Amino acid sequence: MVSKFETVLAVLIAIAILIGGINLYYSNSLLSLMPKQASVVKVGFEYGLTGLAAKEGEAARRTFEMAIKEVNDAGGIKSLGGMKIQAIWADNQWDPNTAAAETERLITQENVITVFGGIWSSLARPAAQVCERYKVPMVGGDASSPTLTDGRFQYYFRVVANDDMFGAALFKFLKDARTKFNTPLTTIAYVYEDSSFGSGCHNGWVSANNDSTIGGYTVVEDIAYSKSTADVTSEVLRLKVANPDIVLMAGYTNDGLLFGQTFKQMDWTPKALLTQDGVNKPEFLQGVSGNNMADYWFNVLSWNRDVSKQMSIQVRDKYEQLYGESAYTDIVGWYTAFRTWYLAIEKAASLDPQKIRDSLSSIEVSSDQIPSVGSVKFDSKGQNVNIGLVLTQFFNGSTWATVYPWDAAAANCTFPMPTYSQRP
């Protein structure tokens, strides 16, 4: 027979078990509602991985993956307890609307804390607008339009030069070359593709030419063309008729090759032909290999393969060994952008996008911490004001060599350009 005491004890035990089960249920329910601690640092990359210039998008992917692996292999983000970085990729398909939509997806669905992206200014701008709306920092290592750092964006940071800075560098070189080589230069022509990139370059040239200390040339032609053009005969004919001393040209790889072919066919050369972007890509080098049609052209860059800085050499050699292709200026720009962000998040010690943004705005990165020429310090509008620029010249149908500033030159500058009949 069960005693009254045993009965009461059994009831008490049953009640305790019931209460314990209820507490465990509610504890688990509450835990499920609490935000989970992030296990990785999710960073978004919005680039053109398919479509018009997919090879450039793939070069960006390779560069960032290389840089991320270096950080992760070295112990991750130390100020966050060694958290590893996870890249979340989005394909903008070289379309501005897609760039905006994919940036929004990265932020709202993938929960990235920073976005990298662009290459073209027409793609970087809509992405930057989305980042601004959601207050998520965006870091650029490529697009050069001054409108990205004119004060309208508080969350966009660019480590490379803008078109105004490139333009000023070109005109400073012309002034110094005119003196050094005792070559009169009085007239100039502008040639540029008509998207935001070319138009931005054009605006930079106009601004520099209006500067009485480095400009003052008479503009004899101003030619805008479509980057999808298959024939530039009429553009080169206009240049040949106007016969400027200087041609400034901004375009992409394919149109650069077209101009080179047409200049040679029409047997016309100015005293100096200076370019921005396009012609420094591997595809351009392949297109002019063994051909003197682009010899003695100049190109303004934030980096060239012969830059002798130790970190520059390390990044260049590692990229080329990993992927079997030549490094070019965008690769160093992307690496510098990522390296700057990494140092900023280490400083912020937080996954909060606002704190990362504030860390970027105040960070200073010394020259030995990045492969690019110069260092990093952003002004109040997000533009790196410490980036360095070099002028390169093309030789022997194969090589871009740094020729300016004179004290950083890896080769002697040839000025003015020899005519085609004077070339070997």
C-alpha positions in Angstrom: 0.0 0.0 0.0 1.3 3.5 -0.9 1.6 5.8 2.0 0.2 9.3 2.0 3.8 10.6 2.1 4.8 8.7 -1.0 1.7 9.9 -2.9 2.5 13.6 -2.0 6.2 13.1 -3.0 5.2 11.6 -6.4 2.9 14.5 -7.1 5.6 17.0 -6.2 8.1 15.3 -8.4 5.6 15.3 -11.3 5.0 19.0 -10.8 8.7 19.8 -10.8 9.2 17.8 -14.0 6.3 19.7 -15.6 7.6 23.1 -14.5 11.1 22.2 -15.8 9.7 21.2 -19.1 7.8 24.4 -19.5 10.9 26.5 -18.6 13.0 24.6 -21.1 10.4 25.2 -23.8 10.2 28.9 -23.2 13.9 29.2 -22.9 14.4 27.5 -26.3 11.7 29.6 -27.8 13.3 32.9 -26.6 16.7 31.8 -27.8 15.3 31.1 -31.2 13.9 34.7 -31.4 17.2 36.3 -30.4 19.6 37.4 -33.2 22.4 34.8 -33.7 26.0 35.9 -33.4 27.5 36.2 -36.9 30.0 33.4 -37.6 31.6 35.1 -40.6 32.0 38.6 -41.9 29.9 38.9 -45.1 31.2 41.3 -47.7 29.4 42.0 -51.0 31.1 42.3 -54.4 29.0 43.6 -57.3 30.9 43.2 -60.6 30.1 42.3 -64.2 30.9 38.5 -64.2 29.1 37.9 -67.4 28.4 39.9 -70.5 30.2 42.8 -72.2 33.5 42.8 -70.3 33.3 39.6 -68.2 37.0 39.1 -68.3 37.5 42.3 -66.2 34.9 41.1 -63.8 36.7 37.8 -63.4 40.0 39.7 -62.8 38.2 41.6 -60.0 36.9 38.3 -58.5 40.4 36.8 -58.6 42.0 39.8 -57.0 39.5 40.0 -54.1 39.5 36.3 -53.5 43.3 36.4 -53.3 43.2 39.2 -50.8 40.5 37.6 -48.7 42.4 34.3 -48.5 45.5 36.2 -47.3 43.5 37.7 -44.4 41.7 34.5 -43.5 44.9 32.4 -43.7 46.6 34.9 -41.4 44.0 34.4 -38.7 41.0 36.4 -39.9 40.0 39.8 -38.4 41.8 39.8 -35.2 39.9 42.6 -33.5 36.7 40.5 -34.0 38.2 37.4 -32.5 39.6 35.9 -35.7 36.3 36.0 -37.7 36.8 34.9 -41.3 35.7 37.0 -44.3 33.1 35.5 -46.7 32.7 37.0 -50.1 29.1 37.2 -51.5 29.2 37.8 -55.2 26.6 39.5 -57.4 26.7 39.8 -61.2 25.7 43.3 -62.4 25.9 42.1 -66.1 27.4 45.6 -66.9 23.9 47.1 -66.6 23.2 50.1 -64.3 19.7 48.9 -63.2 21.0 45.4 -62.5 23.9 47.0 -60.5 21.4 48.8 -58.3 19.1 45.7 -57.9 22.0 43.4 -57.0 23.5 45.9 -54.5 20.1 46.0 -52.8 19.9 42.2 -52.7 23.4 42.0 -51.2 22.4 44.4 -48.4 18.8 43.3 -47.7 19.0 39.6 -48.3 22.6 38.6 -47.9 23.2 41.1 -45.0 26.6 42.2 -46.2 28.3 44.9 -44.1 30.2 46.6 -47.0 29.9 46.6 -50.8 32.7 46.7 -53.4 31.9 47.3 -57.0 31.7 49.3 -60.2 34.7 49.3 -62.6 32.6 51.7 -64.7 31.3 54.9 -63.1 27.9 54.3 -64.7 27.7 51.1 -62.6 29.3 52.4 -59.5 26.9 55.4 -59.2 23.6 53.5 -58.9 25.2 51.0 -56.5 26.5 53.9 -54.4 23.0 55.4 -54.3 21.6 52.1 -52.9 24.4 51.9 -50.3 23.7 55.5 -49.3 20.0 54.7 -48.8 20.7 51.8 -46.5 23.7 53.5 -44.8 26.2 50.7 -45.8 29.7 51.7 -46.8 30.9 51.1 -50.4 34.6 51.1 -51.3 35.8 51.7 -54.9 39.1 50.8 -56.4 38.3 51.5 -60.1 35.5 53.9 -61.2 36.9 57.5 -61.6 34.0 59.9 -62.1 34.3 62.9 -59.8 30.6 62.7 -59.2 31.2 59.8 -56.9 33.2 61.9 -54.5 31.7 65.4 -54.9 29.9 65.3 -51.6 26.6 63.7 -52.5 27.6 60.3 -50.9 28.6 59.9 -47.3 29.1 56.2 -47.5 31.3 55.9 -50.7 35.1 55.8 -50.4 37.4 55.7 -53.4 41.1 54.8 -53.0 42.1 55.6 -56.7 42.3 59.0 -58.4 39.3 60.7 -60.0 39.2 62.1 -63.5 40.1 65.6 -62.3 43.2 64.3 -60.7 44.1 62.2 -63.8 43.6 65.3 -66.0 45.8 67.5 -63.8 48.5 64.9 -63.9 48.4 64.8 -67.8 48.7 68.5 -68.1 51.5 68.7 -65.5 53.4 66.2 -67.6 52.8 68.1 -70.8 54.1 71.3 -69.1 57.3 69.6 -67.8 57.9 67.7 -71.1 57.5 70.8 -73.1 60.3 72.4 -71.1 62.5 69.3 -70.8 62.5 68.5 -74.5 62.2 72.1 -75.7 59.2 71.2 -77.8 56.5 73.9 -78.6 53.0 72.7 -77.8 50.1 75.1 -78.4 47.0 73.1 -79.8 45.1 70.2 -78.3 42.2 67.9 -79.2 39.9 65.9 -77.0 38.7 62.4 -78.0 36.5 60.4 -75.6 33.7 57.8 -75.5 30.4 59.3 -74.7 29.4 57.5 -71.5 30.0 58.8 -68.0 33.6 57.6 -68.0 34.6 59.4 -71.1 32.6 62.5 -70.2 34.2 62.6 -66.8 37.7 62.4 -68.4 36.7 65.2 -70.8 35.5 67.4 -67.9 38.8 66.8 -66.1 40.8 67.9 -69.2 38.7 71.0 -69.6 39.2 71.9 -66.0 43.0 71.4 -66.2 43.3 73.3 -69.4 41.5 76.2 -67.8 44.2 76.2 -65.0 46.6 78.9 -66.0 49.5 77.2 -64.3 49.4 74.0 -66.4 46.9 74.6 -69.2 46.2 77.3 -71.7 46.2 75.2 -74.9 44.0 76.1 -77.9 41.3 73.4 -78.4 41.0 72.6 -82.1 38.8 69.5 -81.9 36.4 68.0 -79.3 35.2 64.6 -80.4 32.8 62.3 -78.5 32.1 58.8 -79.9 30.2 55.7 -78.9 32.3 52.9 -77.3 30.3 50.4 -79.4 31.5 51.9 -82.6 33.1 49.6 -85.2 34.8 52.4 -87.3 36.6 55.6 -86.2 37.7 56.7 -89.7 35.7 59.9 -89.5 37.1 60.8 -86.0 40.7 60.3 -87.1 40.1 62.2 -90.3 38.9 65.2 -88.3 42.0 64.9 -86.1 44.2 64.8 -89.2 42.6 67.9 -90.7 42.8 69.8 -87.4 46.4 68.5 -86.8 46.7 69.3 -83.0 50.0 69.1 -81.3 48.4 67.0 -78.5 45.6 64.4 -78.5 43.9 63.4 -75.2 42.0 60.2 -75.5 39.7 58.3 -73.1 38.1 55.0 -74.0 38.2 51.2 -73.6 40.3 48.4 -75.1 38.4 47.8 -78.3 38.1 51.4 -79.3 41.8 52.0 -78.4 42.7 49.2 -80.8 40.5 50.8 -83.5 42.1 54.2 -83.1 45.6 52.7 -83.2 44.8 50.8 -86.5 43.2 53.9 -88.1 46.0 56.3 -87.1 48.5 53.9 -88.7 46.3 53.5 -91.9 46.0 57.2 -92.2 49.7 57.7 -91.3 49.0 60.5 -88.9 50.6 61.2 -85.5 50.4 64.2 -83.1 53.4 65.3 -81.1 51.9 63.6 -78.0 49.0 61.2 -77.6 47.9 60.7 -74.0 45.3 58.2 -72.9 43.2 57.3 -69.9 42.4 53.6 -69.2 41.5 50.9 -71.7 44.9 50.6 -73.4 46.6 49.2 -70.3 44.6 46.0 -70.3 46.0 42.6 -71.3 43.6 42.4 -74.3 45.1 45.6 -75.7 48.6 44.3 -75.4 47.6 41.2 -77.3 46.0 43.3 -80.0 49.1 45.4 -80.6 51.7 42.6 -80.1 54.4 42.9 -82.7 52.8 46.0 -84.2 54.1 49.6 -83.8 50.7 51.2 -84.2 50.5 52.3 -80.5 54.2 52.8 -79.9 55.1 56.0 -77.9 51.5 56.6 -76.7 51.3 57.7 -73.1 48.9 56.4 -70.4 48.3 57.9 -66.9 47.9 55.3 -64.1 48.0 54.9 -60.4 50.3 51.9 -60.9 52.4 50.1 -63.5 54.2 46.8 -63.4 57.6 48.3 -63.1 56.8 50.2 -59.9 59.6 49.1 -57.5 57.8 49.3 -54.2 58.1 46.1 -52.2 54.4 45.4 -51.6 53.7 46.3 -55.3 56.1 43.6 -56.4 54.6 41.1 -54.0 51.1 41.6 -55.1 52.0 41.7 -58.8 54.1 38.5 -58.6 51.5 36.6 -56.5 48.6 37.5 -58.9 50.6 36.5 -62.0 51.8 33.2 -60.4 48.3 32.3 -59.3 46.5 33.2 -62.5 49.1 33.1 -65.3 48.3 36.6 -66.7 49.9 40.0 -66.3 48.8 42.3 -63.5 47.5 45.7 -64.5 46.5 48.9 -62.7 42.9 47.9 -61.8 44.2 44.8 -60.0 46.3 46.9 -57.7 43.4 49.3 -57.3 41.1 46.5 -56.2 43.7 45.1 -53.8 44.4 48.5 -52.3 40.6 49.1 -51.8 40.2 45.8 -50.0 43.4 46.3 -47.9 42.1 49.7 -46.8 38.8 48.3 -45.8 40.4 45.4 -43.9 42.5 47.9 -41.9 39.4 50.0 -41.3 37.4 47.1 -39.9 40.3 46.0 -37.7 40.3 49.5 -36.3 36.5 49.6 -35.9 36.4 46.2 -34.2 32.7 46.0 -35.1 30.3 44.6 -37.7 28.2 47.8 -37.5 28.3 49.4 -40.9 28.1 52.9 -39.4 31.2 52.2 -37.3 33.0 50.8 -40.3 32.0 53.9 -42.3 33.4 56.1 -39.5 36.6 54.1 -39.4 37.1 54.5 -43.1 36.5 58.2 -43.0 39.4 58.7 -40.5 41.8 56.0 -41.4 45.3 56.7 -42.8 47.1 53.9 -44.5 50.9 54.3 -45.1 52.5 53.6 -48.4 54.1 50.4 -47.2 50.7 48.9 -46.5 49.3 49.1 -50.0 50.7 48.2 -53.5 49.5 51.4 -55.2 51.7 54.5 -55.6 51.1 56.9 -52.7 49.1 56.2 -49.5 45.5 56.5 -48.3 43.8 59.4 -46.6 40.2 60.3 -47.5 38.9 63.8 -47.6 35.4 64.7 -46.2 33.9 63.6 -49.5 35.4 60.1 -49.6 38.2 60.8 -52.1 41.7 59.5 -51.4 43.8 62.6 -51.7 47.2 60.9 -51.2 47.1 58.5 -54.2 50.1 58.8 -56.5 50.0 58.8 -60.4 52.5 57.8 -63.0 52.8 58.4 -66.7 53.8 55.3 -68.8 54.9 55.1 -72.5 54.4 52.2 -74.8 57.5 50.7 -76.5 58.2 48.0 -79.1 54.6 46.9 -79.4 54.8 45.1 -76.1 55.6 47.1 -72.9 54.3 50.0 -70.9 57.2 51.6 -69.0 57.0 54.3 -66.4 58.6 57.5 -67.7 57.2 60.2 -65.4 57.8 61.6 -62.8 61.3 61.8 -64.0 62.7 60.6 -60.7 60.6 57.5 -60.7 61.2 56.6 -64.4 62.0 53.0 -65.4 62.7 54.1 -69.0 63.7 57.2 -70.9 60.8 59.2 -72.3 60.6 59.6 -76.1 59.2 63.0 -76.9 57.7 64.1 -79.3 56.3 60.9 -80.8 58.1 59.7 -84.0 56.0 59.5 -87.1 55.3 56.0 -88.4 58.0 56.3 -91.1 60.5 57.2 -88.4 59.8 54.1 -86.3 61.8 50.9 -86.4 
